[in-house]
Amino acid sequence: MIVAIGSDHGGFNLKEEIKKMLTQQNVEFRDFGTHSAEAIDYPEIASKIGQAVVSGECTRGIIICGTGIGVSIAANKIKGIRAALCHDEFSAQMSREHNDANILTMGERVIGAGLACMIVATWLKTDFAGGRHGRRVDKISQLEA
Ligand code: RB5
């Protein structure tokens, strides 16, 4: 498991907190920026993380912006990406079990670092359930054709 992580300026501080948590849990990650609180347009970061995941360079991605909304919308434009905006553990678990989400997005201006780290831990440890959910995810892929 290699996690691609990134944020815009609105998510920079939370990204740094999540990196600490990943390091503590021995989860390998690659940081695609941003590397400061200087303003950057969130589609640029969403594109980098999305490409890292669809290319196979990284297994899954985590993207943070102010709300988690902009990076989710942008990442979901990339073929093969299923980005889920989750601000609670139940949604994070379901996004993996039912939707096989390959990117998790969150908003630094919405939740605190403690909850965000719990969401990340749940999201990373949860496997896709397959079965009828596989059929449904296949139908999502067909929408991209
Ligand atoms: C940046 O101000 C903010 O718009 C961005 O971080 C994000 O919340 C967009 O969806």
Backbone and ligand atoms as CSV (ligand in chain L), in Angstrom:
chain,resi,resn,atom,element,x,y,z
A,1,MET,N,N,0.850,-1.202,0.000
A,1,MET,CA,C,0.000,0.000,0.000
A,1,MET,C,C,0.883,1.249,0.000
A,2,ILE,N,N,0.767,2.031,-1.061
A,2,ILE,CA,C,1.429,3.341,-1.103
A,2,ILE,C,C,0.330,4.389,-1.280
A,3,VAL,N,N,0.283,5.336,-0.365
A,3,VAL,CA,C,-0.757,6.361,-0.381
A,3,VAL,C,C,-0.197,7.639,-0.997
A,4,ALA,N,N,-0.915,8.169,-1.995
A,4,ALA,CA,C,-0.598,9.507,-2.522
A,4,ALA,C,C,-1.377,10.511,-1.690
A,5,ILE,N,N,-0.684,11.512,-1.157
A,5,ILE,CA,C,-1.381,12.520,-0.344
A,5,ILE,C,C,-1.083,13.909,-0.891
A,6,GLY,N,N,-2.097,14.769,-0.847
A,6,GLY,CA,C,-1.902,16.121,-1.336
A,6,GLY,C,C,-2.983,17.048,-0.817
A,7,SER,N,N,-2.737,18.341,-0.978
A,7,SER,CA,C,-3.710,19.342,-0.527
A,7,SER,C,C,-3.466,20.646,-1.276
A,8,ASP,N,N,-4.465,21.521,-1.227
A,8,ASP,CA,C,-4.214,22.914,-1.594
A,8,ASP,C,C,-3.846,23.655,-0.301
A,9,HIS,N,N,-3.763,24.987,-0.385
A,9,HIS,CA,C,-3.401,25.771,0.804
A,9,HIS,C,C,-4.437,25.617,1.913
A,10,GLY,N,N,-5.710,25.440,1.524
A,10,GLY,CA,C,-6.779,25.321,2.516
A,10,GLY,C,C,-6.731,24.029,3.303
A,11,GLY,N,N,-5.980,23.063,2.796
A,11,GLY,CA,C,-5.874,21.777,3.476
A,11,GLY,C,C,-4.469,21.437,3.928
A,12,PHE,N,N,-3.559,22.412,3.772
A,12,PHE,CA,C,-2.139,22.140,4.040
A,12,PHE,C,C,-1.877,21.661,5.475
A,13,ASN,N,N,-2.450,22.348,6.452
A,13,ASN,CA,C,-2.169,21.969,7.851
A,13,ASN,C,C,-2.696,20.575,8.177
A,14,LEU,N,N,-3.889,20.251,7.690
A,14,LEU,CA,C,-4.436,18.917,7.955
A,14,LEU,C,C,-3.622,17.845,7.237
A,15,LYS,N,N,-3.168,18.148,6.031
A,15,LYS,CA,C,-2.303,17.186,5.327
A,15,LYS,C,C,-1.079,16.847,6.175
A,16,GLU,N,N,-0.477,17.863,6.764
A,16,GLU,CA,C,0.720,17.619,7.574
A,16,GLU,C,C,0.392,16.748,8.791
A,17,GLU,N,N,-0.780,16.955,9.388
A,17,GLU,CA,C,-1.199,16.126,10.536
A,17,GLU,C,C,-1.420,14.681,10.102
A,18,ILE,N,N,-2.037,14.493,8.958
A,18,ILE,CA,C,-2.282,13.126,8.473
A,18,ILE,C,C,-0.971,12.436,8.124
A,19,LYS,N,N,-0.028,13.178,7.595
A,19,LYS,CA,C,1.294,12.583,7.310
A,19,LYS,C,C,1.949,12.059,8.590
A,20,LYS,N,N,1.818,12.820,9.682
A,20,LYS,CA,C,2.380,12.356,10.972
A,20,LYS,C,C,1.738,11.047,11.381
A,21,MET,N,N,0.422,10.967,11.238
A,21,MET,CA,C,-0.310,9.758,11.610
A,21,MET,C,C,0.107,8.574,10.729
A,22,LEU,N,N,0.256,8.798,9.430
A,22,LEU,CA,C,0.671,7.724,8.524
A,22,LEU,C,C,2.071,7.229,8.884
A,23,THR,N,N,2.937,8.156,9.223
A,23,THR,CA,C,4.302,7.783,9.622
A,23,THR,C,C,4.268,6.927,10.879
A,24,GLN,N,N,3.468,7.351,11.867
A,24,GLN,CA,C,3.347,6.580,13.122
A,24,GLN,C,C,2.825,5.174,12.870
A,25,GLN,N,N,1.950,5.035,11.874
A,25,GLN,CA,C,1.339,3.730,11.586
A,25,GLN,C,C,2.096,2.956,10.510
A,26,ASN,N,N,3.291,3.454,10.156
A,26,ASN,CA,C,4.137,2.788,9.159
A,26,ASN,C,C,3.435,2.583,7.821
A,27,VAL,N,N,2.630,3.557,7.434
A,27,VAL,CA,C,1.985,3.521,6.120
A,27,VAL,C,C,2.849,4.331,5.157
A,28,GLU,N,N,3.273,3.693,4.062
A,28,GLU,CA,C,4.112,4.395,3.088
A,28,GLU,C,C,3.267,5.421,2.327
A,29,PHE,N,N,3.803,6.617,2.140
A,29,PHE,CA,C,3.074,7.644,1.394
A,29,PHE,C,C,4.016,8.489,0.557
A,30,ARG,N,N,3.446,9.123,-0.456
A,30,ARG,CA,C,4.169,10.109,-1.265
A,30,ARG,C,C,3.391,11.417,-1.218
A,31,ASP,N,N,4.088,12.483,-0.880
A,31,ASP,CA,C,3.470,13.805,-0.730
A,31,ASP,C,C,3.603,14.568,-2.044
A,32,PHE,N,N,2.467,14.846,-2.693
A,32,PHE,CA,C,2.446,15.553,-3.971
A,32,PHE,C,C,2.206,17.055,-3.786
A,33,GLY,N,N,2.382,17.556,-2.557
A,33,GLY,CA,C,2.218,18.980,-2.283
A,33,GLY,C,C,0.758,19.324,-1.990
A,34,THR,N,N,0.495,20.549,-1.723
A,34,THR,CA,C,1.367,21.674,-1.724
A,34,THR,C,C,2.258,21.652,-0.473
A,35,HIS,N,N,3.316,22.446,-0.490
A,35,HIS,CA,C,4.294,22.379,0.592
A,35,HIS,C,C,4.335,23.646,1.436
A,36,SER,N,N,3.324,24.505,1.296
A,36,SER,CA,C,3.248,25.712,2.119
A,36,SER,C,C,1.801,26.197,2.124
A,37,ALA,N,N,1.546,27.249,2.889
A,37,ALA,CA,C,0.191,27.813,2.954
A,37,ALA,C,C,-0.062,28.823,1.839
A,38,GLU,N,N,0.887,28.954,0.914
A,38,GLU,CA,C,0.704,29.864,-0.226
A,38,GLU,C,C,-0.404,29.324,-1.137
A,39,ALA,N,N,-1.232,30.221,-1.646
A,39,ALA,CA,C,-2.404,29.799,-2.417
A,39,ALA,C,C,-2.031,29.032,-3.683
A,40,ILE,N,N,-2.770,27.955,-3.913
A,40,ILE,CA,C,-2.602,27.134,-5.118
A,40,ILE,C,C,-3.994,26.662,-5.528
A,41,ASP,N,N,-4.212,26.506,-6.820
A,41,ASP,CA,C,-5.533,26.078,-7.313
A,41,ASP,C,C,-5.711,24.576,-7.099
A,42,TYR,N,N,-6.787,24.210,-6.381
A,42,TYR,CA,C,-6.949,22.800,-5.970
A,42,TYR,C,C,-7.046,21.794,-7.128
A,43,PRO,N,N,-7.536,22.161,-8.349
A,43,PRO,CA,C,-7.556,21.135,-9.403
A,43,PRO,C,C,-6.162,20.615,-9.759
A,44,GLU,N,N,-5.138,21.455,-9.551
A,44,GLU,CA,C,-3.780,21.015,-9.881
A,44,GLU,C,C,-3.343,19.862,-8.978
A,45,ILE,N,N,-3.667,19.957,-7.710
A,45,ILE,CA,C,-3.298,18.892,-6.770
A,45,ILE,C,C,-4.166,17.659,-7.001
A,46,ALA,N,N,-5.464,17.889,-7.237
A,46,ALA,CA,C,-6.355,16.752,-7.500
A,46,ALA,C,C,-5.873,15.978,-8.719
A,47,SER,N,N,-5.408,16.691,-9.726
A,47,SER,CA,C,-4.899,16.041,-10.935
A,47,SER,C,C,-3.665,15.190,-10.632
A,48,LYS,N,N,-2.747,15.719,-9.851
A,48,LYS,CA,C,-1.523,14.968,-9.520
A,48,LYS,C,C,-1.848,13.686,-8.760
A,49,ILE,N,N,-2.732,13.788,-7.778
A,49,ILE,CA,C,-3.074,12.597,-6.980
A,49,ILE,C,C,-3.844,11.595,-7.840
A,50,GLY,N,N,-4.781,12.102,-8.638
A,50,GLY,CA,C,-5.560,11.211,-9.499
A,50,GLY,C,C,-4.675,10.454,-10.472
A,51,GLN,N,N,-3.735,11.153,-11.081
A,51,GLN,CA,C,-2.836,10.489,-12.039
A,51,GLN,C,C,-1.950,9.466,-11.344
A,52,ALA,N,N,-1.512,9.783,-10.122
A,52,ALA,CA,C,-0.666,8.834,-9.377
A,52,ALA,C,C,-1.429,7.546,-9.082
A,53,VAL,N,N,-2.732,7.663,-8.853
A,53,VAL,CA,C,-3.532,6.472,-8.544
A,53,VAL,C,C,-3.873,5.689,-9.814
A,54,VAL,N,N,-4.351,6.357,-10.854
A,54,VAL,CA,C,-4.743,5.605,-12.058
A,54,VAL,C,C,-3.527,4.998,-12.765
A,55,SER,N,N,-2.362,5.600,-12.612
A,55,SER,CA,C,-1.155,5.046,-13.240
A,55,SER,C,C,-0.622,3.842,-12.487
A,56,GLY,N,N,-1.070,3.679,-11.228
A,56,GLY,CA,C,-0.568,2.577,-10.410
A,56,GLY,C,C,0.652,2.945,-9.591
A,57,GLU,N,N,1.136,4.182,-9.757
A,57,GLU,CA,C,2.282,4.621,-8.952
A,57,GLU,C,C,1.950,4.540,-7.467
A,58,CYS,N,N,0.717,4.872,-7.131
A,58,CYS,CA,C,0.249,4.765,-5.750
A,58,CYS,C,C,-1.047,3.947,-5.723
A,59,THR,N,N,-1.282,3.299,-4.571
A,59,THR,CA,C,-2.436,2.410,-4.456
A,59,THR,C,C,-3.724,3.194,-4.288
A,60,ARG,N,N,-3.687,4.186,-3.405
A,60,ARG,CA,C,-4.861,5.024,-3.134
A,60,ARG,C,C,-4.396,6.448,-2.853
A,61,GLY,N,N,-5.361,7.373,-2.825
A,61,GLY,CA,C,-5.011,8.771,-2.604
A,61,GLY,C,C,-5.856,9.430,-1.538
A,62,ILE,N,N,-5.269,10.444,-0.911
A,62,ILE,CA,C,-5.978,11.285,0.061
A,62,ILE,C,C,-5.725,12.736,-0.351
A,63,ILE,N,N,-6.815,13.502,-0.517
A,63,ILE,CA,C,-6.669,14.905,-0.909
A,63,ILE,C,C,-7.473,15.778,0.051
A,64,ILE,N,N,-6.834,16.847,0.507
A,64,ILE,CA,C,-7.463,17.766,1.457
A,64,ILE,C,C,-7.531,19.158,0.829
A,65,CYS,N,N,-8.688,19.790,0.935
A,65,CYS,CA,C,-8.780,21.223,0.630
A,65,CYS,C,C,-9.575,21.866,1.763
A,66,GLY,N,N,-10.099,23.056,1.546
A,66,GLY,CA,C,-10.825,23.711,2.637
A,66,GLY,C,C,-12.068,22.938,3.037
A,67,THR,N,N,-12.824,22.525,2.031
A,67,THR,CA,C,-14.070,21.792,2.275
A,67,THR,C,C,-14.008,20.325,1.894
A,68,GLY,N,N,-13.063,19.946,1.063
A,68,GLY,CA,C,-13.008,18.603,0.483
A,68,GLY,C,C,-13.842,18.493,-0.781
A,69,ILE,N,N,-14.636,19.522,-1.058
A,69,ILE,CA,C,-15.566,19.451,-2.197
A,69,ILE,C,C,-14.837,19.671,-3.525
A,70,GLY,N,N,-14.063,20.725,-3.613
A,70,GLY,CA,C,-13.408,21.058,-4.884
A,70,GLY,C,C,-12.498,19.943,-5.369
A,71,VAL,N,N,-11.695,19.381,-4.466
A,71,VAL,CA,C,-10.781,18.317,-4.894
A,71,VAL,C,C,-11.546,17.048,-5.263
A,72,SER,N,N,-12.698,16.832,-4.609
A,72,SER,CA,C,-13.514,15.668,-4.949
A,72,SER,C,C,-14.095,15.816,-6.352
A,73,ILE,N,N,-14.664,16.980,-6.624
A,73,ILE,CA,C,-15.237,17.218,-7.958
A,73,ILE,C,C,-14.156,17.074,-9.026
A,74,ALA,N,N,-13.002,17.671,-8.777
A,74,ALA,CA,C,-11.925,17.651,-9.774
A,74,ALA,C,C,-11.391,16.233,-9.986
A,75,ALA,N,N,-11.123,15.516,-8.900
A,75,ALA,CA,C,-10.548,14.167,-9.025
A,75,ALA,C,C,-11.498,13.225,-9.743
A,76,ASN,N,N,-12.794,13.415,-9.517
A,76,ASN,CA,C,-13.770,12.516,-10.146
A,76,ASN,C,C,-13.916,12.744,-11.649
A,77,LYS,N,N,-13.262,13.770,-12.191
A,77,LYS,CA,C,-13.236,13.969,-13.642
A,77,LYS,C,C,-12.221,13.053,-14.318
A,78,ILE,N,N,-11.345,12.448,-13.521
A,78,ILE,CA,C,-10.287,11.603,-14.081
A,78,ILE,C,C,-10.801,10.171,-14.206
A,79,LYS,N,N,-10.665,9.616,-15.404
A,79,LYS,CA,C,-11.157,8.264,-15.666
A,79,LYS,C,C,-10.495,7.264,-14.716
A,80,GLY,N,N,-11.309,6.495,-14.046
A,80,GLY,CA,C,-10.787,5.476,-13.133
A,80,GLY,C,C,-10.767,5.912,-11.687
A,81,ILE,N,N,-11.022,7.195,-11.456
A,81,ILE,CA,C,-11.035,7.693,-10.072
A,81,ILE,C,C,-12.441,7.639,-9.493
A,82,ARG,N,N,-12.511,7.130,-8.273
A,82,ARG,CA,C,-13.749,7.183,-7.488
A,82,ARG,C,C,-13.387,7.873,-6.180
A,83,ALA,N,N,-13.548,9.189,-6.161
A,83,ALA,CA,C,-13.185,9.988,-4.985
A,83,ALA,C,C,-14.404,10.172,-4.089
A,84,ALA,N,N,-14.242,9.915,-2.800
A,84,ALA,CA,C,-15.335,10.020,-1.839
A,84,ALA,C,C,-15.013,11.088,-0.801
A,85,LEU,N,N,-15.925,12.032,-0.667
A,85,LEU,CA,C,-15.811,13.072,0.365
A,85,LEU,C,C,-16.429,12.530,1.646
A,86,CYS,N,N,-15.620,12.313,2.671
A,86,CYS,CA,C,-16.111,11.674,3.904
A,86,CYS,C,C,-15.687,12.488,5.127
A,87,HIS,N,N,-16.677,12.851,5.928
A,87,HIS,CA,C,-16.385,13.558,7.169
A,87,HIS,C,C,-16.867,12.769,8.388
A,88,ASP,N,N,-17.118,11.473,8.184
A,88,ASP,CA,C,-17.474,10.592,9.297
A,88,ASP,C,C,-16.969,9.191,8.960
A,89,GLU,N,N,-16.769,8.385,9.989
A,89,GLU,CA,C,-16.191,7.054,9.795
A,89,GLU,C,C,-17.122,6.109,9.044
A,90,PHE,N,N,-18.426,6.226,9.280
A,90,PHE,CA,C,-19.369,5.339,8.581
A,90,PHE,C,C,-19.261,5.533,7.068
A,91,SER,N,N,-19.272,6.787,6.643
A,91,SER,CA,C,-19.165,7.061,5.205
A,91,SER,C,C,-17.832,6.560,4.652
A,92,ALA,N,N,-16.766,6.735,5.422
A,92,ALA,CA,C,-15.445,6.275,4.981
A,92,ALA,C,C,-15.447,4.764,4.779
A,93,GLN,N,N,-16.035,4.042,5.730
A,93,GLN,CA,C,-16.096,2.576,5.621
A,93,GLN,C,C,-16.947,2.166,4.417
A,94,MET,N,N,-18.095,2.801,4.273
A,94,MET,CA,C,-18.992,2.449,3.161
A,94,MET,C,C,-18.381,2.803,1.801
A,95,SER,N,N,-17.624,3.890,1.761
A,95,SER,CA,C,-17.019,4.288,0.483
A,95,SER,C,C,-16.035,3.244,-0.012
A,96,ARG,N,N,-15.464,2.500,0.919
A,96,ARG,CA,C,-14.569,1.407,0.530
A,96,ARG,C,C,-15.365,0.117,0.263
A,97,GLU,N,N,-16.236,-0.264,1.189
A,97,GLU,CA,C,-16.969,-1.534,1.051
A,97,GLU,C,C,-17.889,-1.537,-0.162
A,98,HIS,N,N,-18.600,-0.445,-0.378
A,98,HIS,CA,C,-19.634,-0.426,-1.421
A,98,HIS,C,C,-19.177,0.227,-2.725
A,99,ASN,N,N,-18.327,1.231,-2.621
A,99,ASN,CA,C,-17.982,2.028,-3.811
A,99,ASN,C,C,-16.553,1.824,-4.298
A,100,ASP,N,N,-15.768,1.076,-3.557
A,100,ASP,CA,C,-14.351,0.873,-3.903
A,100,ASP,C,C,-13.663,2.214,-4.175
A,101,ALA,N,N,-13.935,3.186,-3.312
A,101,ALA,CA,C,-13.330,4.509,-3.482
A,101,ALA,C,C,-11.811,4.392,-3.462
A,102,ASN,N,N,-11.175,4.996,-4.451
A,102,ASN,CA,C,-9.704,4.950,-4.473
A,102,ASN,C,C,-9.076,6.284,-4.066
A,103,ILE,N,N,-9.922,7.277,-3.808
A,103,ILE,CA,C,-9.438,8.541,-3.241
A,103,ILE,C,C,-10.399,8.979,-2.145
A,104,LEU,N,N,-9.838,9.417,-1.032
A,104,LEU,CA,C,-10.588,9.987,0.089
A,104,LEU,C,C,-10.330,11.487,0.095
A,105,THR,N,N,-11.396,12.281,0.177
A,105,THR,CA,C,-11.201,13.717,0.315
A,105,THR,C,C,-11.862,14.216,1.599
A,106,MET,N,N,-11.256,15.247,2.184
A,106,MET,CA,C,-11.776,15.847,3.416
A,106,MET,C,C,-11.479,17.341,3.401
A,107,GLY,N,N,-12.175,18.065,4.272
A,107,GLY,CA,C,-12.001,19.511,4.364
A,107,GLY,C,C,-11.411,19.929,5.700
A,108,GLU,N,N,-10.280,20.626,5.629
A,108,GLU,CA,C,-9.639,21.097,6.865
A,108,GLU,C,C,-10.508,22.096,7.623
A,109,ARG,N,N,-11.374,22.820,6.873
A,109,ARG,CA,C,-12.216,23.829,7.514
A,109,ARG,C,C,-13.524,23.221,8.035
A,110,VAL,N,N,-13.643,21.887,7.900
A,110,VAL,CA,C,-14.888,21.216,8.292
A,110,VAL,C,C,-14.699,20.370,9.550
A,111,ILE,N,N,-13.609,19.601,9.597
A,111,ILE,CA,C,-13.391,18.696,10.740
A,111,ILE,C,C,-11.994,18.908,11.324
A,112,GLY,N,N,-11.824,18.450,12.561
A,112,GLY,CA,C,-10.542,18.532,13.228
A,112,GLY,C,C,-9.627,17.373,12.855
A,113,ALA,N,N,-8.364,17.519,13.246
A,113,ALA,CA,C,-7.358,16.524,12.872
A,113,ALA,C,C,-7.620,15.167,13.530
A,114,GLY,N,N,-8.157,15.176,14.743
A,114,GLY,CA,C,-8.403,13.900,15.432
A,114,GLY,C,C,-9.391,13.040,14.680
A,115,LEU,N,N,-10.519,13.621,14.319
A,115,LEU,CA,C,-11.528,12.879,13.561
A,115,LEU,C,C,-10.992,12.510,12.179
A,116,ALA,N,N,-10.304,13.428,11.545
A,116,ALA,CA,C,-9.769,13.156,10.206
A,116,ALA,C,C,-8.840,11.946,10.224
A,117,CYS,N,N,-8.009,11.850,11.249
A,117,CYS,CA,C,-7.078,10.707,11.329
A,117,CYS,C,C,-7.830,9.399,11.562
A,118,MET,N,N,-8.898,9.434,12.347
A,118,MET,CA,C,-9.714,8.232,12.543
A,118,MET,C,C,-10.378,7.818,11.229
A,119,ILE,N,N,-10.855,8.792,10.469
A,119,ILE,CA,C,-11.468,8.511,9.167
A,119,ILE,C,C,-10.445,7.872,8.231
A,120,VAL,N,N,-9.238,8.425,8.211
A,120,VAL,CA,C,-8.183,7.868,7.351
A,120,VAL,C,C,-7.886,6.427,7.751
A,121,ALA,N,N,-7.760,6.168,9.059
A,121,ALA,CA,C,-7.439,4.809,9.523
A,121,ALA,C,C,-8.520,3.825,9.093
A,122,THR,N,N,-9.780,4.208,9.262
A,122,THR,CA,C,-10.894,3.339,8.852
A,122,THR,C,C,-10.873,3.121,7.346
A,123,TRP,N,N,-10.674,4.189,6.615
A,123,TRP,CA,C,-10.705,4.111,5.141
A,123,TRP,C,C,-9.579,3.214,4.615
A,124,LEU,N,N,-8.404,3.317,5.214
A,124,LEU,CA,C,-7.267,2.530,4.730
A,124,LEU,C,C,-7.404,1.047,5.048
A,125,LYS,N,N,-8.050,0.715,6.161
A,125,LYS,CA,C,-8.107,-0.701,6.556
A,125,LYS,C,C,-9.311,-1.437,5.963
A,126,THR,N,N,-10.232,-0.710,5.335
A,126,THR,CA,C,-11.462,-1.344,4.850
A,126,THR,C,C,-11.309,-1.802,3.405
A,127,ASP,N,N,-11.667,-3.077,3.165
A,127,ASP,CA,C,-11.589,-3.644,1.819
A,127,ASP,C,C,-12.918,-3.485,1.080
A,128,PHE,N,N,-12.843,-3.539,-0.229
A,128,PHE,CA,C,-14.040,-3.534,-1.075
A,128,PHE,C,C,-14.776,-4.858,-0.879
A,129,ALA,N,N,-16.092,-4.802,-0.755
A,129,ALA,CA,C,-16.871,-6.015,-0.482
A,129,ALA,C,C,-17.108,-6.848,-1.732
A,130,GLY,N,N,-17.033,-6.247,-2.920
A,130,GLY,CA,C,-17.262,-6.993,-4.157
A,130,GLY,C,C,-18.717,-7.434,-4.292
A,131,GLY,N,N,-18.919,-8.584,-4.979
A,131,GLY,CA,C,-20.274,-9.097,-5.168
A,131,GLY,C,C,-21.156,-8.109,-5.918
A,132,ARG,N,N,-22.357,-7.875,-5.377
A,132,ARG,CA,C,-23.292,-6.966,-6.054
A,132,ARG,C,C,-22.723,-5.553,-6.170
A,133,HIS,N,N,-21.828,-5.208,-5.252
A,133,HIS,CA,C,-21.222,-3.875,-5.315
A,133,HIS,C,C,-20.244,-3.778,-6.492
A,134,GLY,N,N,-19.633,-4.909,-6.830
A,134,GLY,CA,C,-18.752,-4.938,-7.996
A,134,GLY,C,C,-19.524,-4.643,-9.269
A,135,ARG,N,N,-20.705,-5.221,-9.365
A,135,ARG,CA,C,-21.552,-4.971,-10.542
A,135,ARG,C,C,-21.889,-3.479,-10.646
A,136,ARG,N,N,-22.162,-2.873,-9.502
A,136,ARG,CA,C,-22.554,-1.462,-9.506
A,136,ARG,C,C,-21.367,-0.550,-9.836
A,137,VAL,N,N,-20.202,-0.914,-9.297
A,137,VAL,CA,C,-19.008,-0.118,-9.619
A,137,VAL,C,C,-18.662,-0.269,-11.103
A,138,ASP,N,N,-18.880,-1.482,-11.644
A,138,ASP,CA,C,-18.657,-1.671,-13.095
A,138,ASP,C,C,-19.560,-0.730,-13.895
A,139,LYS,N,N,-20.785,-0.532,-13.409
A,139,LYS,CA,C,-21.711,0.358,-14.123
A,139,LYS,C,C,-21.270,1.811,-14.023
A,140,ILE,N,N,-20.576,2.157,-12.933
A,140,ILE,CA,C,-19.969,3.505,-12.868
A,140,ILE,C,C,-18.900,3.630,-13.945
A,141,SER,N,N,-18.076,2.596,-14.061
A,141,SER,CA,C,-16.998,2.620,-15.073
A,141,SER,C,C,-17.572,2.755,-16.474
A,142,GLN,N,N,-18.720,2.116,-16.701
A,142,GLN,CA,C,-19.349,2.200,-18.036
A,142,GLN,C,C,-19.772,3.631,-18.364
A,143,LEU,N,N,-20.054,4.420,-17.339
A,143,LEU,CA,C,-20.428,5.822,-17.573
A,143,LEU,C,C,-19.249,6.628,-18.131
A,144,GLU,N,N,-18.032,6.116,-17.900
A,144,GLU,CA,C,-16.841,6.833,-18.348
A,144,GLU,C,C,-16.550,6.570,-19.823
A,145,ALA,N,N,-17.170,5.527,-20.377
A,145,ALA,CA,C,-16.822,5.097,-21.740
A,145,ALA,C,C,-17.356,6.099,-22.771
L,1,RB5,C1,C,-9.735,27.642,-1.160
L,1,RB5,O1,O,-10.054,28.883,-0.629
L,1,RB5,C2,C,-10.952,26.745,-1.154
L,1,RB5,O2,O,-11.885,27.187,-2.090
L,1,RB5,C3,C,-10.562,25.295,-1.430
L,1,RB5,O3,O,-9.670,24.872,-0.458
L,1,RB5,C4,C,-11.686,24.293,-1.404
L,1,RB5,O4,O,-12.456,24.395,-0.242
L,1,RB5,C5,C,-12.513,24.230,-2.611
L,1,RB5,O5,O,-13.429,23.410,-2.730
